[in-house]
Amino acid sequence: MTYPISFRRKVLSVREKENLSIAQVAQRFCVGVASVMRWIKTPDPRTTRNKPATKIDMEMLAQDVKNYPDAYQYERAKRFGVSTQGINHALKRLGVTYKKKPASSKGQRRRAAYLPEKN
């Protein structure tokens, strides 16, 4: 978990105002020296990674989803020779989610049984 931007800016401003070293500031605010050094370089945290899939061809994955819509992620991972987590991330990039069938859910049937009848 990252530190808030306001905290990062406070640490850096105290460092400048009091002319403290990186180690002194890190000790004073109970954070790591590496964190303070990273904040000096880029004070705002990164929000996204923007790294494309390297092993998984997204067009082939999209075709695989069309050919095998009911396949489990571990089956796709075996076909592509990657990890299930890699398939999970790639499917998120494609916008593919798990199937949701509310009609087959037990909760839906139970709720339907208790609904008042319309006259």
C-alpha angles and dihedrals in degrees: 000000000000129000116250117264091240091058092048092051091047091053092049094046092050089050091054097041096048095034093232128166121248092253092051093050091046091052093045094053095034095239131125123274090232090055092054091047090051091048090053090055096042116005095185118071121239114255101193136023102216094200115149122221109273104189102027119074103218094207091053090048091051089050090048090053089052093047096043108025094163097048120125120238093247089056091052090046090054092050092050096039095236138109123280089241089056090053089048092055093044092051089051089054089052091048093241114149135181117281114261118202108179092177092064095047116110090222092058092051092048092050091047090054092056098046113113115250118251117232 
